[in-house]
Amino acid sequence: MFAIVAIATMALGIGANAAMFSVVSGVLLSPLPYADSGRLVRVWARDLKQSQPGSDQSQVSPGDFIDWQARSQTLPAMAAFTTGDVAVSGGGDPEQIAAAGVTVNFFDVLGVRPFLGRGFLPDDTRSSAALVVLGHALWWRRYGADPAVLGRTIVLNGLPVTVIGVMGPGFSFPGATALWRPSTFPSTRQAAFLNVVARLRAGSTLAAARTEMETIASGLQKQYPNSNNSVGVNVIRLLDQEVGPVRPALLLLFAMVGLVLLIACVNLANLLVVRATTRLRELALRAALGASRWRIARQLLTESLLIGVLGGAAGLFAARLVLPTLLALNADGLPRVTNITIDGRVLLFTIALSILTGLFFGVAPAVHVGRINLEAVLREGGRSGPSAGSGGRTRRALIVCQLALALVVLAASGLLLKSFARVLGVDPGFRAANVLTFALHPSSPRYSVEQVRSFYPALIERLEGLPGVSSAAATFMLPLGGDNRIYGFRLANAPAEAYHANFRVVTPNYFATMGMSIVGGRGFSRSDTEESAPVLIVNQRMAERFWGSASSATGQRVIVRGSLPAREIVGVVSDVRHFGLESDAEPEMYVPHAQVPAGPMTVLVRTRVDPLSLVGAIKGEVSALDQDLPVSAVRTLDDITARARAPRRFTLLLLTGFAGAALLLAAVGVYGVTAQAVTHRTREIGLRVALGASPADVLALIMGGQIRLLAAGIALGTGGALVTGRLITSMLFQVRPNDPTILVAVVAFLALIAAAASYMPARRALGVDPVIALGAD
């Protein structure tokens, strides 16, 4: 029974660590699947006048990209790309897929080659034939992995294009891209919409690249003061770019699960010390028969090592079973999930961990036995008296460590729980309930500008006629969708200083459909057409930053992207957290779709019924206008908002589980030490009762010692909790790392559980019969 309990304890700790290490290994440690991937970097524009999260990772204007590419020596290979969805038709049902427009050196910079065919050549952008390279998954799914797809003409956004290559399995950069097209971009500095990837020169460092690019950006600020006066540059390793947002959470979880394993080891060490104490006569006999102290210690270490190895094997099996559930908790929140598996690296980690933990929790009983006079034990016939003090001190020290470690895990969980509660209470700036969203791409050449301009009003009118629909609208960029478009602008009748703001194209009734408020002026109406005066609506953040208030902003004129005539601000709308629930709103400009017709749009439908129940009817209305136009990315606004909270929820769920395990192990440890104390002091308790001690005196005797242990553990754990709070400050949201309410609540909770665990065996001491206790040896 002892072996089963010990192995199960180690299986819990090692299994949780093996599962978490597989996640850390797959996400953070595995190299990217590109040649010499450690030299790949992302290059971003940095807004020198902003300090908001994300302002140091802004998209790049084509003019800046061209200059960066021409002037950089540390980044000699630099490519640009844009992302978006395209409609594929012909040879099956129309389908919307993720695509990227890339410079012709894109694949060369990444160091990848097509699985079939070829990549892009410099002359491909000047070719009269439109060319594409397919992703491996798209090739298998839509074209049956037919090698004859090379040279075949497929239909993309209604335009015939020729397939010249197929990429290998697993390549989908950026994101989940399924198709790549060669692109050129106009040399403008008024709009920033490019993403840039580059390769460090061999022998160059990231620091050298950053210094050089900052020098180049400084030169461009002087050369182009109207557009680049606040444009800096930021260089980030590609691996850090992909895993950076989840790195702190994964490392925290890995550290916390390590503490759980440490608590399990301490618990098991305590059990082994108790077991070694009960085996003192056996060990004394071994010594009398000639066994040295090292031989006895080696036997105890061998037994603990065997428990560790068996626990590791059971833990590895448990990790294989629990890993799919662990990943399911996170849904799509983790990047590089295909790399997460129980591989050779995880196996070696588990073996090493099993051996180290087996040795770790085996040291305490070996040291404990080494301090005991085994000859005295043999002379006294196996009485535990000679060892009780030493064993008691060891066990009490281990319990203090358990309580301190449990307090650290509980405090970290409490801080993140309060942060998550604050995130849940954040107002995103819109009402997400009962809103269905889906993406459409009525693009050229099938759609002319005028057809695009008329398509969305016609569709919205049909959708608003459906039973159960309250309103409908469309937008170029959906909040929390991860997309962005930054345009330059300047204030009319003011010095020609250029600023930048996020740019949104929306249809009339968008703000009402989203549940946003007009706080000044008016919203867009059907009278805002291509023939009417150009108008603009800004958010509160932009109005307050540039004009002081919403009322002052209304009526002002803004020149967007240097285009005349200037647009008049006719209204101010409430702020929306477009870039995450934990990020403040940034300056935003809204223009009416009729004046800036955009093909790719996201349609929003607010309903009085379950939004998903109307999917079939909505697709029918789209098909009635264009049966070849695919409907993609169908999801509710509630789901989009929930996904924005998913990474924090994943961290919280796991950390809460680890905290529960730590608390359980600590409670079991406290119970075990108290029970052993009662057993060792049975004669003393009987004598005290015989001399007139009351039940309260006996209870105070037993509980007093445990309270002192608890106080020592809380004091030690409080210091660890304060340090841990500072280490995870970046993961907290509107919560101080030394939040007193969390610390007090955690200490009180731990004290309550530990007191309850102590009280049960202490209460048993009240039933000791003095006659039996005094007569027992």
KELUM-879563 format. One record per residue (C-alpha): residue in one letter; x negated, y, z. Coordinates in steps of 0.05 Angstrom, whole numbers, padded with zeros to 5 digits, always signed. Each point is the difference from the previous one (the first is absolute). Example, Ala and Ser with C-alpha at 12.3 -4.5 7.8 and 13.67 -1.06 7.14 Angstrom:
2
a-00246-00090+00156s-00027+00069-00013
***
This chain:
777
m+00000+00000+00000f-00057+00047+00016a-00031-00013-00068i+00066+00012-00036v+00011+00067+00036a-00072+00021-00012i+00000-00018-00074a+00068+00034-00010t-00026+00063+00033m-00061+00002-00046a+00043-00017-00061l+00042+00061+00014g-00059+00047+00006i-00043-00029-00056g+00059-00010-00047a+00022+00072+00007n-00072+00023-00012a-00009-00045-00061a+00065+00026-00031m-00019+00073+00012f-00071-00012-00025s+00027-00029-00064v+00039+00066-00010v-00061+00043+00017s-00045-00042-00044g+00047+00001-00060v+00017+00073+00005l-00062+00035+00027l-00059-00046-00012s+00011-00032-00067p-00032+00038-00057l+00042+00029-00056p+00004-00045-00062y-00043+00045-00042a-00073-00002-00020d-00044+00031+00055s+00064+00027+00032g-00038+00034+00057r-00020+00055-00049l+00071+00017-00021v+00031+00064+00028r+00062+00042-00006v-00009+00074-00013w+00054+00048+00023a+00013+00074-00001r+00002+00031+00069d+00042+00060+00018l-00046+00045+00040k+00058+00041+00027q+00040-00059+00027s-00013-00044+00061q+00061-00044-00008p-00010-00076-00006g-00011-00017-00074s-00024+00070-00019d-00070-00029-00009q+00026-00052-00050s+00035+00041-00052q+00004-00016-00074v-00048+00031-00048s+00011+00048-00058p-00025-00024-00068g-00046+00061-00005d-00034-00017+00066f-00007-00073-00020i-00035+00019-00065d-00049+00045+00037w-00013-00052+00055q-00013-00052-00053a-00049+00044-00037r-00038+00027+00060s-00006-00057+00050q-00066-00039+00003t+00016-00044+00059l+00066-00022-00032p-00020-00011-00073a+00060-00045-00015m+00066+00034+00014a+00070-00018-00026a+00069+00031+00009f+00069-00031+00000t+00074+00016+00010t+00054-00047+00023g+00073-00008-00016d+00052-00050-00024v+00015-00017-00072a+00056-00039-00033v-00018-00064-00037s+00052-00026-00048g+00004-00052-00055g-00011-00074+00011g+00046-00002+00061d+00039+00045+00046p-00026+00072+00006e-00046+00006+00059q-00032+00057+00039i-00073-00013+00018a-00056+00039+00034a-00049+00029-00051a-00062+00043+00001g-00027+00049-00051v-00075-00004+00004t-00063+00030-00031v-00034-00049-00047n-00057-00014+00049f+00047-00021+00055f-00015-00075-00002d-00075+00013-00008v-00002+00044+00062l+00035-00054+00041g-00046-00054-00029v+00055-00046-00025r+00012-00033-00067p+00064-00025-00032f+00016-00074+00006l+00021+00001-00073g-00016+00050-00055r-00034+00065+00015g+00005+00064+00039f+00003+00071-00027l-00051+00033-00045p-00013+00075-00010d+00035+00000-00067d+00063-00031+00028t+00028+00067+00022r-00008+00026-00071s+00031-00062-00032s+00067+00007-00034a+00022-00065+00033a+00021+00001+00073l-00038-00053+00040v+00012-00034+00067v-00034-00051+00045l+00047-00047+00039g-00007-00023+00071h-00008-00075+00010a+00065-00008+00039l+00041+00037-00053w-00033-00042-00055w+00021-00065+00036r+00070+00023+00020r+00024+00036-00063y-00043-00030-00055g-00009-00071+00025a-00076+00006+00004d-00003-00004-00076p-00070+00017-00025a+00031+00022-00065v+00026+00062+00036l-00064+00034-00022g+00017+00044-00060r+00074-00007+00013t+00044+00062-00001i+00043+00011+00061v+00049+00057+00015l-00019+00049+00054n+00049+00057+00016g+00029-00013-00069l-00068+00007-00033p-00036-00057-00034v-00069-00014+00030t-00053-00052-00014v-00027-00047+00052i-00076-00003-00003g-00017-00034+00066v+00023-00037+00062m-00033+00012+00068g-00020-00057+00046p+00041-00027+00057g+00000+00043+00062f-00017+00066-00034s+00055+00052+00007f-00037+00064+00018p+00028+00049+00016g+00052-00031+00046a+00044-00050-00036t-00013+00026-00071a+00021-00050-00054l-00021+00038-00063w-00053+00050-00020r-00001+00052-00057p-00057+00044-00025s+00014+00073+00013t-00029+00069-00009f+00021+00059+00043p+00006+00075-00016s-00057+00041+00029t+00043+00040+00049r-00014+00022+00071q+00072+00022+00015a+00026-00071+00014a-00033-00054+00042f+00025-00070-00018l-00062-00043-00012n-00030-00054+00044v-00075-00010-00005v-00043-00061+00012a-00075+00000-00007r-00062-00043+00010l-00060+00022+00041r-00067+00000-00035a-00043-00058+00024g-00040+00024+00059s+00045+00060+00014t+00038+00006+00065l+00070+00021+00016a-00027+00060+00039a-00042+00022-00060a+00061-00005-00046r+00042+00042+00048t-00053+00053+00005e-00008+00004-00076m+00075+00002-00013e+00010+00055+00052t-00054+00040-00036i+00036-00010-00066a+00067+00019+00030s-00031+00063+00030g-00026+00019-00069l+00069-00010-00031q+00031+00045+00054k-00045+00057-00024q+00010-00016-00073y+00076-00007+00003p+00023+00042+00060n+00072+00002-00023s+00010-00075+00000n-00056-00028+00044n-00007+00050+00056s+00023-00052+00052v-00017-00065-00036g-00054-00043+00033v-00017-00073-00011n+00001-00064+00041v-00035-00066-00016i+00023-00065+00033r-00022-00071-00010l+00052-00039-00039l+00005-00054+00053d+00010+00052+00054q+00053+00034-00043e+00040-00064-00007v-00005-00024+00072g-00012+00066+00037p+00072+00011+00023v+00005-00069+00032r-00072-00007+00026p+00012+00032+00069a+00063-00042+00013l-00034-00065-00021l-00062+00013+00042l+00044+00018+00060l+00040-00064-00008f-00064-00040-00006a-00028+00032+00063m+00064-00012+00039v+00005-00073-00021g-00072-00006+00021l+00019+00025+00069v+00056-00051+00002l-00051-00055-00014l-00045+00029+00054i+00058-00003+00050a+00013-00072-00021c-00074-00016+00012v+00001+00033+00068n+00064-00038+00017l-00032-00065-00021a-00064+00016+00037n+00043+00009+00062l+00033-00067-00011l-00068-00033-00009v-00027+00032+00064v+00059-00029+00037r-00010-00067-00033a-00074+00001+00016t+00016+00015+00073t+00045-00061+00004r-00056-00042-00030l-00053+00020+00050r-00005-00069+00032e-00008-00033-00069l-00054+00050-00020a-00035-00009+00067l-00002-00075-00011r-00030+00011-00069a-00053+00044+00032a-00014-00053+00053l-00010-00052-00055g-00054+00044-00032a+00036+00049-00045s-00034+00068-00002r+00040+00065+00006w-00014+00014-00074r+00028-00070-00017i+00063+00015+00039a+00007+00070-00031r-00011-00031-00069q+00056-00049+00013l+00048+00056+00019l-00021+00041-00061t+00009-00061-00046e+00071-00010+00026s+00017+00073-00011l-00032+00000-00069l+00042-00060-00019i+00063+00037+00023g-00022+00060-00041v-00012-00040-00063l+00066-00038+00006g+00036+00065+00015g-00033+00031-00062a+00023-00058-00044a+00071+00007+00027g-00004+00076-00008l-00023-00005-00072f+00060-00045-00015a+00046+00049+00035a-00031+00058-00039r+00017-00036-00066l+00072-00006+00023v+00007+00071+00027l-00036+00038-00055p+00059+00001-00049t+00045+00027+00055l-00052+00052+00018l-00002+00025-00071a+00076-00002-00007l+00005+00048+00059n-00038+00052-00040a+00037-00009-00066d-00037+00043-00051g-00037+00043+00049l-00068-00033-00004p-00045+00008-00061r-00038-00059-00030v+00046-00052+00031t-00021-00051-00053n-00068-00002+00033i+00029-00021+00067t-00011-00074+00011i-00032-00051+00046d-00066-00005-00039g-00071-00021+00016r-00015+00066+00035v+00059-00008+00046l-00020-00073+00013l-00070+00020+00020f+00028+00056+00044t+00046-00049+00035i-00056-00051+00012a-00046+00054+00028l+00056+00028+00043s+00018-00069+00027i-00072-00014+00021l-00011+00069+00030t+00065-00002+00040g-00013-00071+00023l-00068+00022+00027f+00029+00065+00028f+00055-00029+00043g-00046-00058+00020v-00052+00045+00031a+00042+00020+00060p+00011-00071+00028a-00073-00018-00015v-00025+00061+00038h+00050-00012+00055v-00022-00072+00011g-00073+00021-00004r+00009+00045+00061i+00029-00055+00044n-00040-00044+00046l+00021-00068-00027e-00036-00037+00056a+00042+00038+00052v+00063-00018-00039l-00020-00074+00002r-00015+00003+00075e+00067+00033+00015g+00039-00054-00037g+00025+00045-00056r+00028+00057+00041s+00007+00061-00043g-00021+00047+00054p-00071+00011-00024s+00023+00019-00069a+00062+00037+00014g-00031+00067+00009s-00042-00004-00063g+00056-00028-00042g+00049+00050+00027r-00046+00058-00017t-00009-00026-00071r+00074-00010-00011r+00017+00068+00028a-00051+00034-00044l+00029-00035-00061i+00071+00021+00019v-00022+00072+00005c-00028-00005-00070q+00064-00032-00026l+00043+00055+00029a-00045+00055-00027l+00000-00029-00070a+00075-00010+00001l+00009+00072+00021v-00041+00024-00060v+00042-00040-00049l+00065+00022+00032a-00022+00073-00001a-00018-00002-00074s+00067-00032-00015g+00036+00052+00041l-00034+00058-00037l+00017-00030-00068l+00071-00016+00022k+00011+00073+00020s-00031+00023-00066f+00046-00046-00039a+00060+00028+00039r-00023+00070-00020v-00006-00021-00073l+00071-00029+00003g+00023+00067+00026v-00032+00040-00056d+00049+00036-00046p-00024-00016-00071g+00039+00060-00026f+00054-00041-00035r+00056-00048+00017a-00020-00070-00022a+00064-00038+00016n+00042-00025-00058v-00047+00023-00056l-00020-00046-00057t-00061+00018-00043f-00025-00028-00066a-00050+00021-00053l+00014+00015-00074h-00049+00018-00056p+00036+00027-00061s-00064+00023-00034s-00025+00018-00069p+00001-00019-00056r+00069-00031+00010y+00022+00063+00037s-00012+00070-00023v-00006+00057+00050e+00072+00019-00013q+00024-00072+00009v-00037-00004+00066r+00031+00066+00021s+00070-00025-00014f-00009-00072+00024y-00002+00011+00075p+00061+00046+00004a+00040-00051-00039l-00024-00057+00044i+00013+00038+00065e+00070+00017-00023r+00015-00073-00013l-00030-00022+00067e+00040+00051+00039g+00063-00029-00032l-00013-00069+00031p+00045-00019+00059g-00038+00007+00065v-00051+00052-00027s-00003+00067+00035s-00053+00034-00043a-00059-00015-00045a-00064+00036-00021a-00070-00012-00027t-00070+00021+00019f-00069-00006-00029m-00032-00017+00067l+00035-00039+00054p-00017+00016+00073l-00045-00052+00034g-00010-00032-00068g-00076+00011-00001d+00002+00042-00064n-00020+00073-00007r-00011+00054-00051i-00038+00064+00018y+00006+00062-00043g-00037+00065+00004f+00039+00065+00007r-00011+00073+00014l+00044+00054+00028a+00027+00050-00051n-00019+00073+00012a-00058-00023+00044p-00075-00012-00009a-00013-00057-00047e-00019-00049+00055a+00021-00071-00015y+00035-00045+00051h+00025-00071-00003a+00065-00033+00021n+00037-00065-00012f+00045+00002-00060r+00069-00033-00004v+00050-00005-00057v+00072-00012+00024t+00070+00002-00027p+00057+00042+00029n+00030-00031+00063y-00066-00032+00019f-00004+00036+00066a+00071-00018+00019t-00010-00072-00019m-00063-00004+00043g+00034+00035+00058m-00049+00060-00003s+00021+00070+00021i-00003+00064-00040v-00028+00049+00051g-00003+00061-00045g+00029+00020-00067r+00033-00054-00042g-00012-00069-00029f-00004-00019-00073s+00063+00000-00042r+00021-00023-00069s-00008+00072-00023d-00076-00007+00009t-00014-00021-00071e-00056+00006-00050e+00031+00064-00026s+00008+00033+00068a-00054+00036+00039p-00053-00047+00029v+00013-00012+00074l-00034-00034+00058i+00017-00025+00069v-00054-00006+00054n+00000-00036+00066q-00004+00035+00068r-00073-00015+00008m-00018+00036-00064a+00047+00058+00014e-00029+00012+00070r-00072-00008-00023f+00003+00050-00058w+00057+00047+00018g+00011-00008+00074s+00072-00024-00001a+00054-00032-00044s+00036+00066-00010s-00064+00035-00022a-00016-00055-00050t+00067+00005-00036g-00006+00044-00061q-00076-00005-00005r-00032-00020-00066v-00052-00055-00010i-00041-00018-00062v-00007-00076-00002r-00060-00030-00038g-00013+00068-00031s+00063-00004-00043l+00042+00062-00012p+00051+00024+00013a-00004-00004+00076r+00051-00042+00037e+00046+00034+00050i+00009-00033+00068v+00076-00007+00007g+00001-00042+00062v-00038-00031+00058v+00013-00072+00021s-00016-00036+00065d-00066-00038+00006v-00007-00073-00017r-00057-00046+00023h-00018-00024-00069f-00067-00031+00019g+00018-00040+00062l+00040+00007+00063e-00062+00018+00039s-00023+00055-00049d+00026+00071+00003a+00036+00029-00061e-00043+00036-00051p+00018+00057-00048e+00047-00025-00055m+00031+00030-00062y+00064-00027-00031v+00022+00015-00072p+00065-00020-00035h-00005-00060-00047a+00036+00038-00055q-00058+00049-00003v-00057-00051+00009p+00029-00064-00029a-00038-00062+00026g+00013-00070-00027p-00022-00043+00059m+00046+00016+00058t+00027-00034+00062v+00076+00002+00006l+00033+00005+00068v+00072-00021+00013r+00033+00016+00067t+00057-00048+00014r+00057-00009+00049v-00009-00076-00002d-00060-00047+00003p-00047+00028-00053l-00024-00068-00022s+00071-00021-00017l+00000+00051-00057v-00064-00024-00034g+00038-00039-00054a+00047+00058-00015i-00058+00050-00003k-00040-00044-00048g+00063-00005-00043e+00004+00076-00005v-00073+00004-00020s+00009-00054-00052a+00061+00036-00028l-00046+00059-00017d-00060-00042-00022q+00001-00076+00003d-00076-00003-00012l-00017+00045+00060p-00023-00041+00059v+00020+00016+00071s-00058-00011+00049a-00020+00010+00072v+00071-00008+00027r-00002+00012+00075t+00036+00040+00053l-00028+00063+00031d+00006-00035+00067d-00048-00054-00025i-00049+00052-00025t+00001+00034+00068a-00009-00066+00036r-00060-00016-00044a-00032+00065+00021r+00004-00025+00072a-00022-00071-00017p-00075+00005+00015r+00012+00029+00069r+00055-00051+00014f-00046-00057-00021t-00055+00024+00048l+00050+00010+00056l+00031-00069-00007l-00066-00036+00001l-00028+00042+00056t+00063-00011+00042g-00008-00075-00011f-00073+00003+00022a+00020+00042+00061g+00052-00052+00019a-00051-00056-00005a-00050+00040+00041l+00053+00014+00053l+00021-00073+00003l-00072-00024+00008a-00014+00052+00053a+00063-00020+00039v-00019-00074-00004g-00070+00017+00025v+00026+00040+00059y+00049-00056+00017g-00056-00051-00003v-00048+00039+00044t+00055+00013+00052a+00021-00073+00000q-00072-00022+00010a-00008+00051+00056v+00061-00029+00035t-00027-00070-00009h-00069+00017+00028r+00029+00038+00059t+00053-00051+00019r-00034-00017+00067e-00012+00074+00015i+00073+00016-00015g+00023-00057+00045l-00044+00024+00056r+00026+00071-00007v+00072-00024+00002a-00014-00044+00060l-00029+00062+00036g+00064+00039-00014a-00010+00033-00068s+00066+00021-00032p+00020-00015-00072a-00012+00073-00016d-00071-00006+00028v-00014-00061-00043l+00028+00033-00062a-00041+00063+00013l-00062-00043+00009i+00007-00033-00067m+00028+00058-00039g-00050+00049+00029g-00058-00034-00034q+00036-00003-00067i+00020+00073+00005r-00073+00018+00008l-00017-00040-00062l+00056+00034-00037a-00025+00069+00022a-00070-00016-00023g+00025-00026-00067i+00044+00061-00011a-00057+00047+00017l-00047-00035-00049g+00054-00007-00053t+00021+00073+00005g-00070+00022-00019g+00001-00048-00059a+00069+00024-00021l-00023+00073-00001v-00059-00018-00044t+00044-00042-00046g+00049+00057-00006r-00054+00047-00025l-00024-00053-00050i+00069-00007-00031t+00017+00075-00001s+00003+00001-00076m+00055-00053+00002l+00045+00038+00049f+00056+00046-00022q+00021+00056+00046v-00027-00039+00059r-00060+00018+00043p-00053-00056+00008n+00003+00009+00076d+00076+00005+00003p+00015-00004+00075t+00070-00028-00008i-00025-00059-00041l-00057-00014+00049v+00045+00004+00061a+00053-00044-00033v-00051-00052-00021v-00034-00002+00069a+00068-00007+00034f+00021-00055-00047l-00065-00039+00009a+00003+00009+00075l+00071-00026+00001i-00017-00062-00040a-00063-00014+00040a+00037+00010+00066a+00054-00048-00022a-00053-00051-00020s-00033+00007+00068y+00064-00002+00039m+00022-00069-00022p-00059-00039+00029a-00004+00049+00059r+00072-00016+00017r-00018-00074-00001a-00049+00014+00056l+00058+00018+00045g+00022-00073-00001v-00065-00027+00028d+00013-00046+00060p-00053+00016+00053v-00004-00072+00025i-00012-00029-00069a-00047+00057-00020l-00043-00008+00064g-00003-00075-00008a-00020+00002-00073d-00073-00002-00022
***
